[in-house]
Each structure stands twice: as structure tokens, then as C-alpha cells.
Amino acid sequence: MTEPNDRAKLIRKILTKAEDPACTPAEREALNAKASELIIKWGIDDAMLTAANADRLQTESIITVILENDAPKSYAHEMAIVGYHVAEVLGCRAIIWSQRGKGTAVKVVGFESDVTRVTELYRSLALQCTLELGPWYRKWVVANSRYGINGTDKFNAKRSFIRGFADGVKTKLESIYKRAVAESATPGTDLVLVDRKQRVNRWVEDNMRLGRVRPRRYIEGGHDAGTTAG
């Protein structure tokens, strides 16, 4: 089995390639799929190892981390949803976190090893989302300029793309996750992962008070383009 440090280096190497502005959308999608598969399988291996080791089970800590993003404040909520979906698929609990005086972030609650993997993938995907948004937005402006688009239209187009990107990430990660669980050679993998997530949820219920997030509306074209890019 590949050692943790070797896995981390390989994943970072793949994501670095995906973060290259010269990378084509098709290449970026293939690289992300490979990195996501490695991250998910690593998480499954860790979960099974912990479940089989009573000492490790007792000492493994649940932590909370607030992951901010570099998106402008107006789009920080949508970018945080990218992190929300990454965290939820990778076995953590995610909360959209409104910060006074700052943009919206995502608060991730989970076992330390899982949170580390979430952080790595989210930061890379947030950067890649920005790389995909630029070219799409320029084409969108040219295609829609004859309709007299204004600042509000442009704002909605950008945030719709980012939200679509987040939803695309969720769909693809869920597919990779289900396949990885099905291919696991260890009996009871799905039960171990469910129990692990339930332990995180119980921690949240015992230690946090959560509010509600108001729904937002998006434009169809931007959301669909973002979903494809995600």
C-alpha cells in the first residue's frame, strides 16, 4: 500500500497539473477525476484501518476548520458551496459559515485526516473554478451584449456559473465515491463509513447550534455551463 506521504505527494502533483492555466478543460477533468479517486480511496483505507484498530479509534479526533476562499465577497457564498459538497462527500459535515466583515466561508467538521483531504481538494477546485470561469464569462458577454446586459446580469452570470460548478463537483464526486465503495475488497466498508459520518453528525448536534441559509436564484445558462465545468 502506498504510504500516506507518497499519496499526498502524488495527489498534489496531479492537482498542480490541473491548476495550470494552460490545461485544457478535458485534461483538467481527467486529472481531477484521478485525484478525487485517490483521495476517496485513501479516506476509505484510513476509515477501515481505524475501525480495525481500537486504540486509533479512541484517539482519532474530530476537528473544525473554517475554509475561506479567494473569491470576491459577492461570490464567496457560491464558492463556499464547492467546499460544502467536497466535505459532505468525503465524510465530513459542512456548514455554510457567514463571517461578519468577510465573505462567506465553509466550516468543515470531521476527523482530522478527512478534513485535511477536504482542504486539499477544495482549495484546488476553487482555483480551477476561477480558471474555468474567466474564458466562459468572456464568451458569455460577447454572446449576450446585443441584449443590453447590465451589471446585475453580469453578476448573476458569474455566480450562477460558480454554483453550477459546485453542483457538477458534487455529482462527479458522488459517482467516484460510490464506485470506490463498491470496489472495496473489505466487507462492511459501507457500514463503517456510515458509522463514521454519524459520529461526526452527533458531534455537531452536541456542540453546535445551526441556522438556515436562504435559497438563491440563478440563471440557467450560467449554471449549466458551470455544472459542465465542475
Wavefront OBJ file of the C-alpha trace (Angstrom):
o trace
v 0.000 0.000 0.000
v 1.244 3.493 -0.830
v 2.450 5.377 2.260
v 0.487 8.498 3.316
v 3.264 10.921 2.372
v 3.614 9.298 -1.050
v -0.147 9.505 -1.608
v -0.213 13.158 -0.585
v 2.661 13.991 -2.945
v 1.052 12.150 -5.847
v -2.307 13.864 -5.290
v -0.648 17.289 -5.052
v 1.287 16.584 -8.257
v -1.918 15.712 -10.129
v -3.822 18.717 -8.780
v -0.925 21.034 -9.628
v -1.197 19.932 -13.248
v -4.958 20.586 -13.158
v -4.310 24.085 -11.789
v -2.117 25.021 -14.759
v -3.892 27.733 -16.821
v -2.613 26.000 -19.963
v -4.504 22.817 -19.053
v -7.492 22.141 -21.339
v -10.942 21.518 -19.806
v -10.779 17.854 -20.878
v -7.335 17.393 -19.342
v -8.443 19.178 -16.174
v -11.480 16.928 -15.830
v -9.373 13.772 -16.224
v -6.805 14.975 -13.692
v -9.486 15.908 -11.168
v -11.156 12.532 -11.565
v -7.860 10.759 -10.860
v -7.003 12.952 -7.868
v -10.524 12.562 -6.453
v -10.354 8.790 -6.829
v -7.044 8.658 -4.964
v -8.347 10.941 -2.201
v -11.548 8.933 -1.749
v -9.755 5.567 -1.710
v -7.255 6.966 0.776
v -10.120 8.044 3.021
v -11.736 4.610 2.791
v -8.443 2.887 3.659
v -7.992 5.203 6.657
v -11.540 4.577 7.861
v -11.172 0.806 7.640
v -7.791 0.877 9.377
v -9.220 2.986 12.196
v -12.257 0.725 12.584
v -9.955 -2.282 12.969
v -7.687 -0.563 15.498
v -9.350 0.088 18.855
v -6.538 2.354 20.088
v -6.673 4.515 16.997
v -10.460 4.655 17.173
v -10.252 6.103 20.689
v -7.598 8.702 19.875
v -8.759 9.947 16.479
v -10.013 13.497 16.917
v -12.937 15.343 15.376
v -11.888 18.896 14.496
v -13.451 22.006 12.980
v -11.817 24.171 10.334
v -13.122 27.281 8.581
v -12.064 27.236 4.936
v -12.118 30.658 3.329
v -11.767 31.285 -0.395
v -10.212 33.970 -2.558
v -13.383 34.781 -4.493
v -14.683 38.370 -4.243
v -17.111 38.780 -1.356
v -20.072 38.908 -3.769
v -19.293 35.380 -4.986
v -17.870 33.874 -1.801
v -21.166 32.168 -0.913
v -21.249 30.232 -4.192
v -17.571 29.297 -3.921
v -18.168 28.071 -0.366
v -20.771 25.656 -1.763
v -17.976 23.977 -3.740
v -16.284 23.251 -0.417
v -19.600 22.226 1.126
v -20.107 19.484 -1.445
v -16.491 18.294 -1.245
v -16.718 17.985 2.536
v -20.068 16.193 2.546
v -18.958 13.576 0.004
v -15.633 12.974 1.757
v -17.275 12.046 5.053
v -17.305 15.383 6.859
v -20.103 17.716 7.904
v -20.145 21.094 6.183
v -21.799 24.335 7.257
v -22.029 27.493 5.157
v -20.439 29.995 7.514
v -21.204 33.707 7.316
v -18.345 35.805 8.674
v -19.002 39.366 9.789
v -16.957 41.768 7.708
v -15.709 38.953 5.464
v -17.070 36.801 2.689
v -18.915 33.559 3.299
v -16.765 30.522 4.086
v -17.422 26.848 4.721
v -16.944 25.356 8.159
v -15.853 21.724 7.963
v -16.326 19.302 10.845
v -14.777 15.864 10.643
v -11.987 13.536 11.603
v -8.648 15.261 11.191
v -7.416 13.093 8.305
v -10.658 13.628 6.378
v -10.586 17.393 6.935
v -7.028 17.504 5.581
v -8.131 15.792 2.380
v -11.156 18.062 2.048
v -8.937 21.131 2.413
v -6.538 19.959 -0.285
v -9.232 19.163 -2.842
v -11.380 22.230 -2.131
v -8.539 24.718 -2.457
v -7.555 23.214 -5.791
v -11.114 23.123 -7.140
v -11.758 26.725 -6.072
v -8.735 27.818 -8.093
v -9.791 25.698 -11.048
v -13.293 27.143 -10.925
v -11.813 30.611 -11.340
v -9.723 29.411 -14.282
v -12.814 27.969 -15.979
v -14.992 30.982 -15.174
v -12.835 33.558 -16.978
v -12.994 32.147 -20.527
v -16.676 31.236 -20.200
v -17.599 34.681 -18.908
v -15.821 36.482 -21.754
v -17.694 34.367 -24.310
v -20.955 34.926 -22.440
v -20.527 38.724 -22.541
v -19.884 38.657 -26.297
v -22.864 36.376 -26.940
v -25.250 38.452 -24.810
v -24.036 42.025 -25.379
v -26.704 42.627 -28.034
v -29.388 42.107 -25.391
v -28.259 45.106 -23.359
v -26.891 43.235 -20.355
v -26.151 45.311 -17.258
v -24.039 44.918 -14.133
v -26.670 42.826 -12.383
v -26.831 40.430 -15.326
v -23.061 40.032 -15.279
v -23.070 39.452 -11.527
v -25.768 36.796 -11.805
v -23.968 35.099 -14.683
v -20.760 34.713 -12.688
v -22.363 33.455 -9.507
v -24.611 31.095 -11.478
v -21.533 29.588 -13.132
v -19.841 29.052 -9.769
v -22.955 27.443 -8.286
v -23.214 25.202 -11.319
v -19.556 24.285 -10.898
v -20.288 23.276 -7.305
v -23.180 21.067 -8.379
v -21.034 19.460 -11.068
v -18.344 18.709 -8.490
v -20.939 17.070 -6.244
v -22.283 14.811 -8.989
v -18.856 13.648 -10.107
v -17.514 13.111 -6.590
v -20.586 11.109 -5.577
v -20.137 8.870 -8.607
v -16.458 8.253 -7.822
v -17.278 7.644 -4.145
v -19.981 5.056 -4.880
v -17.687 3.225 -7.284
v -14.812 3.206 -4.790
v -17.024 1.791 -2.021
v -18.394 -0.878 -4.361
v -14.875 -1.876 -5.406
v -13.562 -2.078 -1.839
v -12.278 -5.575 -1.074
v -13.112 -5.274 2.631
v -16.578 -6.488 3.709
v -18.655 -3.919 5.587
v -16.946 -0.877 4.127
v -20.222 0.966 3.596
v -21.303 0.351 7.205
v -18.002 1.636 8.584
v -18.256 4.810 6.518
v -21.866 5.422 7.565
v -20.949 4.971 11.227
v -18.032 7.366 10.839
v -20.272 10.043 9.322
v -22.879 9.505 12.042
v -20.242 10.100 14.718
v -19.414 13.428 13.078
v -23.101 14.380 12.869
v -23.607 13.549 16.552
v -20.650 15.756 17.436
v -22.217 18.651 15.508
v -25.590 18.143 17.197
v -23.962 18.094 20.628
v -21.648 21.060 20.120
v -23.160 23.487 17.604
v -26.332 25.497 17.007
v -27.119 25.911 13.327
v -29.353 28.358 11.471
v -30.762 28.253 7.953
v -29.426 29.529 4.649
v -31.832 31.428 2.405
v -32.236 29.963 -1.108
v -30.791 31.865 -4.061
v -31.838 32.072 -7.697
v -29.505 31.510 -10.647
v -29.608 31.944 -14.409
v -29.905 28.705 -16.363
v -27.147 29.255 -18.922
v -24.501 30.131 -16.339
v -25.480 27.281 -14.037
v -25.433 24.709 -16.845
v -22.017 25.849 -18.079
v -20.630 25.729 -14.534
v -22.046 22.239 -13.973
v -20.259 21.002 -17.080
v -17.002 22.635 -15.991
v -17.309 21.240 -12.461
l 1 2 3 4 5 6 7 8 9 10 11 12 13 14 15 16 17 18 19 20 21 22 23 24 25 26 27 28 29 30 31 32 33 34 35 36 37 38 39 40 41 42 43 44 45 46 47 48 49 50 51 52 53 54 55 56 57 58 59 60 61 62 63 64 65 66 67 68 69 70 71 72 73 74 75 76 77 78 79 80 81 82 83 84 85 86 87 88 89 90 91 92 93 94 95 96 97 98 99 100 101 102 103 104 105 106 107 108 109 110 111 112 113 114 115 116 117 118 119 120 121 122 123 124 125 126 127 128 129 130 131 132 133 134 135 136 137 138 139 140 141 142 143 144 145 146 147 148 149 150 151 152 153 154 155 156 157 158 159 160 161 162 163 164 165 166 167 168 169 170 171 172 173 174 175 176 177 178 179 180 181 182 183 184 185 186 187 188 189 190 191 192 193 194 195 196 197 198 199 200 201 202 203 204 205 206 207 208 209 210 211 212 213 214 215 216 217 218 219 220 221 222 223 224 225 226 227 228 229 230
